[in-house]
Amino acid sequence: MKQDKFSLARLAMYGGCSKSFISHLLSERRTSCTPELAERLAMALRVPCEVLFEPKSSPTGGATVNRVRKVSA
């Protein structure tokens, strides 16, 4: 995010989510999101989705992704 001068608000806009959701992902208070959101965030940051997230099946049968590593804000 620093490299491309992304703010939380800008990344949230690209992702279609709230600034607080991005903040929670970065601080690891939130560890998963939908695959669609993960793709939008990765595309906005111009990195492969696998750099940020790993696929996971949820207990309810829906798809989610887990954070792989912390990304500097």
N, C-alpha and C positions, 0 to 999 in steps of 0.2 A: 504494500500500500504506500509506503514512503517513497519508493522508487517512482511510482506513477502519480504521486501527490494526490492520492485518494483520501478523502475524508470519510468518516462513518456515514454521513448523509449521502455522499455521492455513491458509495458502494451499495447502500440500502436502496437508493433510487434504481440503480442497475439491477439489483436483485429482486426488487418488488417487495421489500420487507421493511421493517422499521429499523431506525438507528439502534434502538435498544437491543433488537435481535442480533445485529452484527456485533455490538458490544458484548453481549452474552457469549457469542461464539468465540470471540477473541480472548475473553477472560476465562473461558472454559466452564462458565456457569451453565451453559447450554452445550451439549456435545453432539447433537444430531439435527438434521433437517431433511427436507424432502430431496430426492434426487434432482428434481427440476430446479429448485433453489440453488443447490450445489453447482449445477451446470451454469446457471446464470452468473453466480459469483466468480466461478473459475474463468468464464469467458470475459467478464469485466476486467479481471486481473491479468488476463492473457497468460494463464497457466493451465496445464492439464488438470482436470478435476481430481485425478488421483493424487496430485501433489497436496491437495487440501483435505480430501475426504476419502474414505474407503466404504465400499458397499456393505450393507448389513440388512438382514431380514428382521422385521419387527415381530414380536410375539403375536400380533393380531393379523399377520400375513401381509401387511403393507410394506412397501420398500422405504427405507430410510438410508441415510448415509451418516457415518460417524466422522468426526474430525480426526485427521491423521496427525497433524502437528500444528503447533502454534505459529501463526503468521503475525509478524510485527505490524503494529498499527501505525 
